[in-house]
Amino acid sequence: MLVFLLRLAVSIDNNDIKDSLKQDCVIESTAVRSGAIAAHRRDSPDDDTGFSFVNCKINGTGRIYLGRAWGNYSRAIYSNCYFDNIINPAGWTDWNDPLRQKTVVFGEFQCRGTGANTTGRVPWSKKLSFEEAKPFLDMKFIDGPQWLRL
């Protein structure tokens, strides 16, 4: 298994990245106080882009959000990930734009660890079923079979 270590002092954003699949990686926050792992932007609900994290381990320092709404239709999904106790209990932030709470897609599927407790999560995030998470679980999400030779 290939393990990818990503150290974050700031969030992953999508200036040039429209789709992103992080799989079997370790994401280590280096935040002193707070931060966010993902900052995704979609301009339309018809846009099929987003960030997907599958089988990742998230640890480090600070009190971080899983994602922040950079745009009105931001999308970030975490599936089968381990969250250490660095996740802000709210989990997600609308980045000071409450209207985004109705249009973003922020979800978690079968995550575990002390930071995976969804009791304090914002009410507009989703606890996904397998059927809801399925499109984000493999390379098909980033059209991988079309451009990756494996």
C-alpha positions as CSV (number, residue, x, y, z in Angstrom):
1,M,0.0,0.0,0.0
2,L,1.3,3.4,-0.9
3,V,0.9,6.0,1.9
4,F,0.8,9.6,0.9
5,L,1.7,12.1,3.7
6,L,0.3,15.6,3.3
7,R,1.2,18.2,5.9
8,L,-1.3,21.1,6.1
9,A,-0.8,24.5,7.5
10,V,-3.5,25.8,5.2
11,S,-6.4,24.1,3.4
12,I,-6.4,22.2,0.2
13,D,-8.2,24.5,-2.3
14,N,-9.1,24.0,-5.9
15,N,-7.5,26.9,-7.7
16,D,-6.5,24.5,-10.5
17,I,-8.0,21.3,-9.2
18,K,-11.6,20.5,-10.0
19,D,-11.8,16.9,-8.9
20,S,-9.6,15.4,-6.2
21,L,-9.5,11.8,-4.8
22,K,-7.2,11.4,-1.9
23,Q,-7.0,7.7,-1.1
24,D,-5.0,5.8,1.6
25,C,-3.2,8.9,2.7
26,V,-2.1,10.5,5.9
27,I,-3.1,14.1,6.3
28,E,-1.2,15.8,9.1
29,S,-2.4,19.2,10.2
30,T,0.3,21.6,11.3
31,A,-2.2,24.3,12.3
32,V,-1.3,26.2,15.4
33,R,-4.9,27.1,16.3
34,S,-7.5,26.3,13.6
35,G,-7.9,25.6,9.9
36,A,-9.7,23.5,7.3
37,I,-8.6,20.5,5.3
38,A,-10.6,21.2,2.2
39,A,-11.9,24.3,0.5
40,H,-13.8,23.3,-2.6
41,R,-15.7,25.5,-5.0
42,R,-18.5,24.7,-7.5
43,D,-20.4,27.4,-9.3
44,S,-23.4,25.2,-10.2
45,P,-25.2,22.2,-8.7
46,D,-24.7,20.6,-12.2
47,D,-20.9,20.8,-11.8
48,D,-19.8,17.2,-11.1
49,T,-16.6,18.2,-9.3
50,G,-15.6,17.8,-5.6
51,F,-13.1,16.5,-3.1
52,S,-13.2,12.9,-1.9
53,F,-11.1,11.4,0.9
54,V,-11.2,7.6,1.2
55,N,-9.4,5.5,3.8
56,C,-7.3,8.5,5.0
57,K,-5.9,9.1,8.4
58,I,-6.2,12.7,9.7
59,N,-4.1,13.8,12.7
60,G,-1.8,16.5,13.8
61,T,-2.3,19.8,15.7
62,G,-4.9,22.5,15.9
63,R,-8.7,22.4,15.8
64,I,-9.6,21.9,12.2
65,Y,-12.7,21.8,10.0
66,L,-13.1,18.9,7.5
67,G,-14.0,21.5,5.0
68,R,-15.1,25.1,4.3
69,A,-17.6,26.3,1.7
70,W,-15.5,28.3,-0.7
71,G,-18.4,28.5,-3.1
72,N,-22.1,28.1,-3.1
73,Y,-22.1,24.5,-4.2
74,S,-18.9,23.2,-2.5
75,R,-18.6,19.5,-2.1
76,A,-16.3,17.4,0.1
77,I,-16.8,13.8,1.1
78,Y,-14.9,11.7,3.7
79,S,-15.4,7.9,3.5
80,N,-13.9,5.2,5.8
81,C,-11.4,7.8,7.3
82,Y,-9.9,7.9,10.7
83,F,-10.1,11.3,12.5
84,D,-7.9,12.0,15.4
85,N,-9.2,14.4,18.1
86,I,-8.3,17.5,16.1
87,I,-11.6,17.9,14.2
88,N,-13.7,20.8,15.3
89,P,-16.9,19.2,16.6
90,A,-19.0,21.3,14.1
91,G,-17.0,19.5,11.3
92,W,-17.8,22.0,8.6
93,T,-18.0,25.8,8.1
94,D,-20.1,27.9,5.7
95,W,-17.3,30.4,5.7
96,N,-19.5,33.1,7.0
97,D,-22.2,32.7,4.3
98,P,-25.3,31.0,5.8
99,L,-27.0,30.8,2.4
100,R,-24.4,28.2,1.5
101,Q,-25.8,25.8,4.1
102,K,-28.7,25.0,1.7
103,T,-26.5,24.2,-1.3
104,V,-23.2,22.7,-0.2
105,V,-22.6,18.9,0.0
106,F,-20.5,18.0,2.9
107,G,-20.7,14.4,4.0
108,E,-19.2,11.6,6.0
109,F,-19.5,7.8,5.5
110,Q,-18.3,5.3,8.1
111,C,-15.6,7.4,9.6
112,R,-14.0,6.5,12.9
113,G,-11.8,7.8,15.7
114,T,-12.3,10.4,18.4
115,G,-12.8,13.2,15.9
116,A,-15.5,11.2,14.0
117,N,-18.2,11.8,16.6
118,T,-21.0,13.5,14.6
119,T,-22.9,14.6,17.7
120,G,-21.8,18.3,17.4
121,R,-21.8,18.4,13.6
122,V,-23.6,21.3,11.8
123,P,-27.1,20.2,10.9
124,W,-26.6,20.8,7.2
125,S,-23.8,18.2,6.9
126,K,-24.7,14.7,5.9
127,K,-24.1,11.3,7.4
128,L,-24.1,9.3,4.1
129,S,-25.5,5.9,3.4
130,F,-23.4,3.5,1.2
131,E,-25.5,4.4,-1.8
132,E,-24.9,8.1,-1.3
133,A,-21.1,7.6,-0.7
134,K,-20.6,5.1,-3.6
135,P,-20.0,7.6,-6.4
136,F,-17.1,9.1,-4.4
137,L,-15.3,5.9,-3.3
138,D,-13.0,5.1,-6.3
139,M,-11.3,6.5,-9.4
140,K,-14.5,6.7,-11.4
141,F,-15.2,9.9,-9.4
142,I,-12.2,11.6,-11.1
143,D,-12.7,9.8,-14.4
144,G,-9.6,7.8,-13.6
145,P,-10.2,4.9,-15.9
146,Q,-10.2,7.4,-18.8
147,W,-6.7,8.9,-18.1
148,L,-4.9,6.6,-15.7
149,R,-3.1,3.5,-17.0
150,L,-3.1,1.0,-14.2
